Amino acid sequence: MHEHRFAVDAMLGRLATWLRLLGYDTFYEPHIDDRVLVELAQAEGRIILTRDVQLTKRRGVRALLIASGNVWDQLRQVVRAFSLVRRPRGRRCPRCNAVLTPLAREAAAGRVPAYVWQTQDAFHECPACRRVFWRGTHIADMEARLAKVFDEE
Ligand SMILES: [Zn+2]
C-alpha cells in the first residue's frame, strides 16, 4: 500500500498531532515560511494540508484545502480524501514525528510515575525526545473519537 506523507501548515498543529498518533509521517513546524514548506513538500513527496487557498494554487504542489476549523472534521476530511487507515506502521511521537519503539517494562521503571508502572504492561519510547508513552486513562476517550472519524460504530 502506498503510504501518504504529509506537510501541515502552521494553522493545523492539532491535525498534525493526530496524524502522527495514527502513524502517518507528518511534517509540522509552526514558524515555517510558506515557500520553505512548499519546497520541503516537493523534495520529500509530501501532500500539503492547508487552510490557505493560495497555497493550494502553487504550481507543482500536491495539496488538500482543509475546509473546517474543527480538528475532528479536519481529520475526517483527510481520512476520507486519502483513504487513511489506523496505525499503518505504528504510532509516531506527537511532538517529534519519530516512530515510537517498544520499551521493556523494566526499562520504564523510574521513567514513568510509580502508579503507571504498577498498572501498565506496555510502554513505548520516542527515539528522538525519549518521552515514554503508555496506554493511559485518556485512551478510551481518544478511541471513541477516532471511531467516529473512521465511522466504526
Ligand atoms: Zn518525541
Boltz pocket constraint, residues with backbone or C-beta under 6 A from the ligand:
constraints:
  - pocket:
      binder: B
      contacts: [[A, 93], [A, 94], [A, 95], [A, 96], [A, 97], [A, 98], [A, 126], [A, 127], [A, 128], [A, 129], [A, 130], [A, 131]]
      max_distance: 6.0
